[in-house]
Amino acid sequence: MSVFETVNAVLTSAVAVVNEYIWYLAFIMLGCMGLYFTWKTKGVQLSMLKESCRLSFHGMKASDVLGGKNAVSSFQAFCVSMGARVGVGNISGVGMAFIMGGPGAIFWMWVFALIGAATSFVECTIGQIYKEKGADGLFHGGPAYYIKNALGKGKFAIFVALLVIITYPICFTQVQANTITDAFVTAFNIDPLIMAVIVTVISAIVILGGIARVARVSSWLVPIMAVVYLIIALIVIAMNFTKIPEMFSVILGCAFGFQQIGGAALGTAIIWGVKRGAFSNEAGIGSIPNVTSAAKVKHPARQGLMQSIGVLIDTLVVCSATAFMVMLLGDYTQYVAAAGGPDNISGVALVQNMLMQESILGSAAPIIIAVFILVFAFSSMIGYYSMGEANTRFITQNKTVIWVFRIVVIAMIFVACIANFALVWAMADVFMAVMCLVNLGALIFIGKHAFEALADYKKQRAAGIDEPVFDPSILSSQKGISCWPDKDD
């Protein structure tokens, strides 16, 4: 065993231990806060689903531009956030949920998406309320901003900004890069080191100069690819529709421990369902508010409502599409066994192998899935990198520091491409759990303002106002609010 392999093995083992225990806390926090927010908002994710859809479709038809060229519209922010959500978690993450948690993990992924949609509403609404306008004329926000402005904890806000930098542009980006490499190695049998160089060079080009152009391309390419992926899933489902009742029976049976497929116990199914669901839809972990706070809207609840439906689309639609294909195309455990156990096969490799059985894709399945992974992953990487740079600028405007940040991200992408996939995912899980605990901990104290904003929004809509306008005086406290009312409206 080489020195690199030894270090990989030791780190993987150590991180796995930390990962296991910290996720017990994160699981409790996500579940309890999701239920609490669902109760306090009277089930906003379902009770106002029609309104959330209205806002989304209005944005598609009218472009939803309120502030001209120097503003990010509500719908544009929604598209960017969906680009960050729809990534490798929808394919590789679901595959890992099967490998480690069994079919029952999918059920718990659904459950936590339903309650997590309320959490996403709260964090994105709070992000809007406490956003700031930067020197560039654009709005900036996220956990660091609402911790500084609403709670007055400036030093802790800097720590949170550092945590965001480590979690998203470093750890989450590493997952994307590692999965791209894994997918292409499986599809084309390329040397991982060569693929690592290719992915790193492309990433460097994007990060060091081409991010705006690539972001514009991905803003329309990702939705198209997502639709194509869903069409493939629908075809697979239609060709195997007689197996659907049995599929749901197995998922529900394993969810409650009545069946043990893949050797996953009830607790394992729940934890892996929550982990992979949270990685995919990102509800409650503080990432999406960094994006959605940039939107120029007339009422903060508007962006919160649009983000709550984003969670449902990501998990109940896109993740379910992958899960249904895996379940309907045969016994996935044979590939896990053939690989030598769950520690030796990645989620994306499982999905690629399962789809090779389907006549509409056949031997081309690994290549097709690799292309989907490439597009989805780079879109997410752009979003994560942008979050990181924004939080770096929150800490300092020093150009040298910003360049060091960029170089570190690029270097970590290369390392991730050749690292053990289990280590990369475990590192992301650990920091995701820490970010979850910090973000939800802050929302315990300021989440009530999202409830107040929602009540105001509903009151104005009930009065027949199509576009409610926010007045911060309706909140029980106006501390730390600097962008409302918007003088440009």
C-alpha positions as CSV (number, residue, x, y, z in Angstrom):
1,M,0.0,0.0,0.0
2,S,1.4,3.4,-1.0
3,V,1.7,6.4,1.4
4,F,-1.2,8.1,-0.4
5,E,-3.4,5.0,0.0
6,T,-2.4,4.7,3.7
7,V,-3.3,8.3,4.4
8,N,-6.5,7.9,2.5
9,A,-7.5,4.9,4.6
10,V,-6.6,6.5,7.9
11,L,-8.5,9.7,7.1
12,T,-11.5,7.8,5.8
13,S,-11.7,5.8,9.0
14,A,-11.3,8.8,11.3
15,V,-13.8,11.0,9.4
16,A,-16.3,8.1,9.3
17,V,-16.4,8.0,13.1
18,V,-16.9,11.8,13.4
19,N,-19.5,11.6,10.6
20,E,-21.6,9.0,12.4
21,Y,-21.9,10.8,15.7
22,I,-22.4,14.4,14.4
23,W,-25.2,13.2,12.2
24,Y,-27.2,12.0,15.2
25,L,-27.3,15.7,16.3
26,A,-27.9,17.0,12.8
27,F,-30.8,14.5,12.3
28,I,-32.5,15.6,15.5
29,M,-32.0,19.3,14.6
30,L,-33.3,18.9,11.1
31,G,-36.3,16.9,12.1
32,C,-37.3,19.0,15.1
33,M,-36.8,22.3,13.4
34,G,-38.5,21.1,10.2
35,L,-41.6,20.1,12.2
36,Y,-41.5,23.3,14.3
37,F,-41.3,25.5,11.2
38,T,-44.1,23.4,9.5
39,W,-46.3,23.9,12.6
40,K,-45.6,27.7,12.9
41,T,-46.1,28.4,9.2
42,K,-49.3,26.2,9.2
43,G,-47.7,23.8,6.6
44,V,-46.6,26.6,4.2
45,Q,-45.0,24.1,1.9
46,L,-48.4,22.5,1.1
47,S,-51.0,25.1,2.2
48,M,-49.4,27.7,-0.1
49,L,-48.2,25.3,-2.8
50,K,-50.6,26.9,-5.4
51,E,-49.1,30.4,-4.6
52,S,-45.6,29.1,-4.9
53,C,-46.4,27.7,-8.3
54,R,-48.1,31.0,-9.3
55,L,-45.0,32.9,-8.4
56,S,-42.7,30.5,-10.4
57,F,-44.9,30.6,-13.5
58,H,-45.3,34.4,-13.3
59,G,-41.5,34.6,-13.3
60,M,-41.2,32.4,-16.3
61,K,-43.7,34.5,-18.3
62,A,-42.8,38.0,-17.2
63,S,-39.1,37.5,-16.6
64,D,-39.8,38.9,-13.1
65,V,-37.3,41.7,-13.5
66,L,-37.8,44.5,-11.0
67,G,-34.6,46.4,-11.0
68,G,-33.0,46.4,-14.5
69,K,-29.5,45.2,-15.4
70,N,-28.1,45.7,-11.9
71,A,-30.6,43.4,-10.2
72,V,-31.1,39.7,-9.9
73,S,-34.8,38.9,-10.3
74,S,-36.7,36.5,-8.1
75,F,-37.0,33.9,-10.9
76,Q,-33.4,34.2,-11.9
77,A,-32.4,33.5,-8.2
78,F,-34.7,30.5,-8.3
79,C,-33.1,29.1,-11.4
80,V,-29.6,29.6,-9.9
81,S,-30.6,27.9,-6.7
82,M,-32.1,25.0,-8.6
83,G,-28.8,24.8,-10.5
84,A,-27.0,24.4,-7.2
85,R,-29.6,21.8,-5.9
86,V,-29.8,19.7,-9.1
87,G,-26.4,18.1,-9.0
88,V,-24.7,14.8,-8.4
89,G,-26.8,14.3,-5.3
90,N,-29.8,13.5,-7.5
91,I,-27.9,10.7,-9.2
92,S,-24.9,9.6,-7.2
93,G,-26.4,10.6,-3.9
94,V,-29.5,8.5,-4.5
95,G,-27.3,5.6,-5.5
96,M,-25.4,5.9,-2.3
97,A,-28.7,6.0,-0.3
98,F,-29.5,2.6,-1.8
99,I,-26.1,1.1,-1.2
100,M,-25.8,2.2,2.5
101,G,-29.4,2.6,3.6
102,G,-31.4,0.3,1.3
103,P,-34.7,1.2,-0.4
104,G,-36.2,2.5,2.9
105,A,-33.8,5.4,2.7
106,I,-35.8,6.8,-0.2
107,F,-39.0,7.0,1.9
108,W,-37.2,9.0,4.6
109,M,-35.6,11.2,2.0
110,W,-39.2,12.1,0.9
111,V,-40.3,12.7,4.5
112,F,-37.5,15.1,5.3
113,A,-38.0,16.9,2.0
114,L,-41.6,17.6,3.0
115,I,-40.8,19.0,6.3
116,G,-37.5,20.5,5.1
117,A,-39.4,22.6,2.5
118,A,-40.8,24.7,5.5
119,T,-37.2,25.1,6.8
120,S,-36.1,26.3,3.3
121,F,-39.0,28.9,3.4
122,V,-37.8,30.2,6.7
123,E,-34.1,30.5,6.0
124,C,-34.6,32.0,2.5
125,T,-37.1,34.6,3.9
126,I,-34.8,35.5,6.7
127,G,-31.9,35.8,4.2
128,Q,-34.0,38.3,2.3
129,I,-35.0,40.3,5.3
130,Y,-31.4,40.8,6.5
131,K,-29.5,41.1,3.2
132,E,-27.2,44.0,2.4
133,K,-26.5,46.0,-0.7
134,G,-22.9,45.8,-1.7
135,A,-20.6,48.3,-3.4
136,D,-21.4,46.5,-6.7
137,G,-25.0,47.5,-6.4
138,L,-26.2,44.0,-5.8
139,F,-27.7,42.4,-2.8
140,H,-25.8,39.9,-0.7
141,G,-27.0,37.7,2.1
142,G,-26.9,34.3,3.8
143,P,-26.2,32.9,7.3
144,A,-23.2,35.1,7.9
145,Y,-25.2,38.2,7.1
146,Y,-28.3,37.4,9.2
147,I,-26.1,36.3,12.1
148,K,-24.3,39.6,12.0
149,N,-27.3,41.8,11.3
150,A,-30.1,40.2,13.2
151,L,-28.1,38.7,16.2
152,G,-25.4,41.3,16.2
153,K,-22.7,38.6,16.4
154,G,-20.1,40.0,14.1
155,K,-17.2,37.8,15.1
156,F,-19.3,34.7,15.1
157,A,-20.5,35.7,11.6
158,I,-16.9,35.6,10.4
159,F,-16.6,32.1,11.7
160,V,-19.8,31.1,9.9
161,A,-18.5,32.7,6.7
162,L,-15.3,30.6,7.0
163,L,-17.5,27.5,7.6
164,V,-19.4,28.3,4.4
165,I,-16.2,28.6,2.5
166,I,-15.0,25.2,3.8
167,T,-18.3,23.4,3.3
168,Y,-19.4,24.5,-0.1
169,P,-16.6,25.7,-2.5
170,I,-14.2,23.1,-0.9
171,C,-16.0,20.0,0.4
172,F,-19.2,20.1,-1.8
173,T,-17.2,21.0,-4.9
174,Q,-14.9,18.1,-4.1
175,V,-17.9,15.8,-4.2
176,Q,-18.9,17.1,-7.6
177,A,-15.3,16.7,-9.0
178,N,-14.8,13.2,-7.5
179,T,-18.2,12.1,-9.0
180,I,-17.3,13.5,-12.5
181,T,-14.0,11.5,-12.4
182,D,-15.8,8.4,-11.1
183,A,-18.5,8.6,-13.8
184,F,-16.0,9.0,-16.7
185,V,-13.6,6.3,-15.4
186,T,-16.6,3.9,-15.3
187,A,-17.8,5.0,-18.8
188,F,-14.5,5.2,-20.6
189,N,-12.0,3.4,-18.4
190,I,-9.8,6.5,-18.3
191,D,-6.9,6.7,-15.9
192,P,-8.2,8.6,-12.8
193,L,-5.1,10.8,-12.8
194,I,-5.6,11.9,-16.4
195,M,-9.3,12.6,-15.6
196,A,-8.2,14.5,-12.5
197,V,-5.9,16.8,-14.6
198,I,-8.8,17.4,-17.1
199,V,-11.3,18.3,-14.5
200,T,-8.9,20.5,-12.6
201,V,-7.8,22.4,-15.8
202,I,-11.5,23.0,-16.8
203,S,-12.3,24.1,-13.2
204,A,-9.3,26.5,-13.1
205,I,-10.4,28.1,-16.4
206,V,-13.9,28.6,-15.1
207,I,-12.8,29.9,-11.6
208,L,-10.0,32.1,-12.9
209,G,-11.9,33.9,-15.6
210,G,-14.9,32.2,-17.3
211,I,-17.4,31.8,-14.5
212,A,-19.9,34.4,-15.8
213,R,-20.1,32.9,-19.3
214,V,-20.3,29.3,-18.0
215,A,-23.0,30.3,-15.6
216,R,-25.1,31.8,-18.4
217,V,-24.8,28.6,-20.4
218,S,-25.6,26.4,-17.4
219,S,-28.6,28.5,-16.6
220,W,-30.4,27.2,-19.7
221,L,-28.5,23.9,-20.2
222,V,-29.2,22.4,-16.7
223,P,-33.0,22.7,-17.0
224,I,-32.9,21.2,-20.4
225,M,-30.7,18.3,-19.2
226,A,-32.9,17.8,-16.2
227,V,-36.0,17.5,-18.4
228,V,-34.2,15.0,-20.7
229,Y,-33.2,13.0,-17.6
230,L,-36.8,13.0,-16.4
231,I,-38.0,11.9,-19.8
232,I,-35.6,8.9,-19.7
233,A,-36.9,8.1,-16.2
234,L,-40.5,8.3,-17.4
235,I,-39.8,5.9,-20.3
236,V,-38.1,3.4,-17.9
237,I,-41.0,3.7,-15.5
238,A,-43.6,3.2,-18.3
239,M,-41.8,0.2,-19.7
240,N,-41.8,-1.4,-16.2
241,F,-45.2,-0.1,-14.9
242,T,-46.4,-3.5,-13.8
243,K,-43.6,-3.5,-11.2
244,I,-44.6,-0.2,-9.6
245,P,-46.9,-1.6,-6.9
246,E,-44.2,-4.0,-5.8
247,M,-41.6,-1.2,-5.8
248,F,-43.6,1.0,-3.4
249,S,-44.3,-2.1,-1.2
250,V,-40.6,-2.7,-0.9
251,I,-39.7,1.0,-0.2
252,L,-42.4,1.2,2.5
253,G,-41.5,-2.2,4.0
254,C,-37.8,-1.3,4.2
255,A,-38.6,2.2,5.5
256,F,-40.1,0.8,8.7
257,G,-37.8,-2.2,9.1
258,F,-40.3,-4.8,7.9
259,Q,-38.0,-5.9,5.1
260,Q,-34.2,-6.0,5.1
261,I,-33.0,-5.5,1.6
262,G,-29.3,-4.7,1.3
263,G,-28.8,-5.3,5.0
264,A,-29.9,-1.9,6.1
265,A,-31.6,-1.6,9.5
266,L,-34.3,1.0,10.3
267,G,-32.0,3.6,11.8
268,T,-29.5,3.3,9.0
269,A,-32.2,3.8,6.4
270,I,-33.4,6.9,8.2
271,I,-29.9,8.5,8.6
272,W,-28.9,7.8,5.0
273,G,-32.2,9.1,3.7
274,V,-31.7,12.3,5.7
275,K,-28.0,12.7,4.7
276,R,-28.5,12.2,1.0
277,G,-31.8,14.2,1.0
278,A,-30.1,17.1,2.7
279,F,-27.1,17.0,0.4
280,S,-29.4,17.1,-2.6
281,N,-32.1,19.6,-1.7
282,E,-29.9,21.6,0.8
283,A,-32.9,22.6,3.0
284,G,-31.7,23.9,6.3
285,I,-28.0,23.8,5.8
286,G,-27.6,27.5,4.9
287,S,-26.4,27.3,1.3
288,I,-29.4,28.4,-0.7
289,P,-29.9,31.7,1.3
290,N,-26.5,32.8,-0.1
291,V,-28.0,32.6,-3.6
292,T,-31.6,33.7,-3.0
293,S,-30.7,36.8,-0.9
294,A,-29.4,38.3,-4.1
295,A,-32.9,38.5,-5.6
296,K,-34.6,41.9,-5.8
297,V,-38.2,41.3,-4.7
298,K,-41.0,43.4,-3.2
299,H,-41.6,41.0,-0.3
300,P,-39.1,38.6,1.3
301,A,-41.7,35.8,1.7
302,R,-41.9,35.7,-2.1
303,Q,-38.5,34.1,-2.4
304,G,-39.1,31.9,0.5
305,L,-42.2,30.5,-1.1
306,M,-40.4,29.8,-4.4
307,Q,-37.6,28.0,-2.5
308,S,-39.9,25.8,-0.6
309,I,-41.2,24.4,-3.9
310,G,-37.6,24.0,-5.1
311,V,-37.0,21.5,-2.3
312,L,-40.0,19.5,-3.4
313,I,-39.0,19.5,-7.0
314,D,-35.5,18.4,-6.3
315,T,-36.3,15.5,-4.0
316,L,-39.8,14.3,-4.8
317,V,-39.3,14.6,-8.6
318,V,-35.6,14.4,-9.6
319,C,-34.3,12.2,-6.8
320,S,-37.4,10.0,-7.1
321,A,-36.7,9.6,-10.8
322,T,-33.3,8.0,-10.1
323,A,-34.7,5.9,-7.3
324,F,-37.5,4.5,-9.4
325,M,-35.1,3.6,-12.2
326,V,-32.8,1.7,-9.8
327,M,-35.8,-0.1,-8.2
328,L,-37.5,-1.1,-11.4
329,L,-34.5,-2.3,-13.3
330,G,-33.7,-5.4,-11.2
331,D,-31.7,-6.3,-8.1
332,Y,-29.2,-3.6,-7.3
333,T,-27.6,-5.6,-4.6
334,Q,-25.9,-7.9,-7.1
335,Y,-23.7,-5.0,-8.2
336,V,-22.9,-4.1,-4.7
337,A,-21.9,-7.7,-4.0
338,A,-19.9,-8.0,-7.2
339,A,-17.9,-4.9,-6.2
340,G,-17.0,-6.5,-2.9
341,G,-19.4,-4.7,-0.7
342,P,-20.8,-1.1,-0.2
343,D,-17.4,0.4,0.5
344,N,-16.2,-0.5,-3.0
345,I,-18.9,0.9,-5.2
346,S,-20.0,4.5,-5.6
347,G,-23.5,5.7,-6.1
348,V,-22.9,6.8,-9.7
349,A,-21.4,3.5,-10.7
350,L,-24.5,1.7,-9.3
351,V,-26.8,3.9,-11.4
352,Q,-24.7,3.4,-14.5
353,N,-24.7,-0.4,-14.1
354,M,-28.4,-0.5,-13.4
355,L,-29.3,1.5,-16.5
356,M,-27.1,-0.7,-18.7
357,Q,-29.9,-3.3,-18.3
358,E,-32.5,-1.0,-20.0
359,S,-32.9,-1.5,-23.7
360,I,-33.4,2.2,-24.4
361,L,-29.9,3.0,-23.1
362,G,-28.0,-0.4,-23.0
363,S,-24.3,-0.2,-23.1
364,A,-24.5,3.6,-23.7
365,A,-25.9,4.1,-20.2
366,P,-22.5,4.8,-18.5
367,I,-21.7,7.4,-21.1
368,I,-25.1,9.1,-21.0
369,I,-25.0,9.3,-17.2
370,A,-21.5,10.6,-17.2
371,V,-22.6,13.5,-19.5
372,F,-25.5,14.3,-17.1
373,I,-23.1,14.2,-14.2
374,L,-20.7,16.5,-16.0
375,V,-23.4,19.2,-16.7
376,F,-25.1,18.9,-13.3
377,A,-21.8,18.9,-11.4
378,F,-20.3,21.9,-13.0
379,S,-23.5,23.9,-12.6
380,S,-23.3,23.1,-8.8
381,M,-19.6,23.9,-8.7
382,I,-20.3,27.3,-10.1
383,G,-22.9,27.9,-7.4
384,Y,-20.7,26.7,-4.6
385,Y,-17.7,28.6,-5.8
386,S,-19.8,31.8,-6.0
387,M,-21.0,31.2,-2.4
388,G,-17.4,30.9,-1.3
389,E,-16.1,34.0,-3.0
390,A,-19.1,36.0,-1.6
391,N,-18.3,34.9,1.9
392,T,-14.5,35.5,1.4
393,R,-15.4,39.1,0.5
394,F,-17.7,39.2,3.6
395,I,-14.5,38.7,5.6
396,T,-12.1,40.7,3.6
397,Q,-11.8,42.7,0.3
398,N,-8.1,41.9,0.1
399,K,-7.4,40.7,-3.4
400,T,-4.5,38.5,-2.4
401,V,-6.7,36.6,0.0
402,I,-9.3,36.1,-2.7
403,W,-6.7,34.8,-5.1
404,V,-5.4,32.4,-2.4
405,F,-8.9,31.2,-1.9
406,R,-9.2,30.5,-5.7
407,I,-6.0,28.5,-5.8
408,V,-6.9,26.5,-2.7
409,V,-10.3,25.5,-4.3
410,I,-8.5,24.5,-7.6
411,A,-5.9,22.4,-5.7
412,M,-8.6,20.7,-3.6
413,I,-10.5,19.8,-6.8
414,F,-7.4,17.9,-8.0
415,V,-7.0,16.1,-4.7
416,A,-10.7,15.1,-4.7
417,C,-10.5,13.6,-8.2
418,I,-8.0,11.0,-7.0
419,A,-9.1,10.6,-3.4
420,N,-11.3,7.7,-2.2
421,F,-14.9,8.6,-2.9
422,A,-16.0,7.5,0.6
423,L,-13.5,10.0,2.2
424,V,-14.8,12.9,-0.1
425,W,-18.4,12.2,0.7
426,A,-17.7,11.7,4.4
427,M,-15.9,15.1,4.7
428,A,-18.8,16.8,2.9
429,D,-21.2,15.1,5.3
430,V,-19.3,16.2,8.4
431,F,-19.2,19.9,7.4
432,M,-22.8,19.8,6.1
433,A,-23.9,18.6,9.6
434,V,-21.8,21.4,11.3
435,M,-23.3,24.0,8.9
436,C,-26.8,22.6,9.6
437,L,-26.3,22.9,13.4
438,V,-25.0,26.5,13.1
439,N,-27.6,27.7,10.6
440,L,-30.6,26.2,12.4
441,G,-29.2,27.3,15.7
442,A,-29.4,30.9,14.5
443,L,-32.9,30.4,13.1
444,I,-34.2,29.3,16.5
445,F,-33.8,33.0,17.6
446,I,-34.8,34.9,14.4
447,G,-37.1,32.5,12.6
448,K,-40.1,34.2,14.1
449,H,-39.6,37.1,11.7
450,A,-40.2,34.7,8.8
451,F,-43.5,33.8,10.4
452,E,-44.4,37.5,10.7
453,A,-43.4,38.2,7.1
454,L,-45.5,35.2,5.9
455,A,-48.6,36.5,7.9
456,D,-48.1,39.9,6.3
457,Y,-47.8,38.4,2.8
458,K,-51.0,36.3,3.3
459,K,-52.9,39.3,4.6
460,Q,-52.1,41.3,1.6
461,R,-52.9,38.5,-0.8
462,A,-56.2,38.0,1.0
463,A,-56.9,41.7,0.4
464,G,-56.6,41.1,-3.3
465,I,-53.0,42.5,-3.7
466,D,-51.2,40.6,-6.5
467,E,-47.7,41.8,-5.5
468,P,-47.5,42.3,-1.7
469,V,-45.0,45.0,-0.6
470,F,-43.0,44.5,2.5
471,D,-42.8,47.1,5.3
472,P,-40.3,46.1,8.0
473,S,-42.5,47.9,10.6
474,I,-44.7,44.8,10.7
475,L,-41.9,42.8,12.3
476,S,-41.5,42.7,16.1
477,S,-38.0,44.0,15.7
478,Q,-36.3,46.1,12.9
479,K,-32.8,45.5,14.2
480,G,-30.2,44.9,11.5
481,I,-32.5,45.6,8.6
482,S,-30.9,47.9,6.0
483,C,-32.5,47.2,2.6
484,W,-36.2,47.6,3.4
485,P,-38.1,49.5,2.2
486,D,-36.3,49.5,-1.1
487,K,-35.8,53.1,-2.2
488,D,-35.6,52.0,-5.9
489,D,-39.1,50.7,-5.9
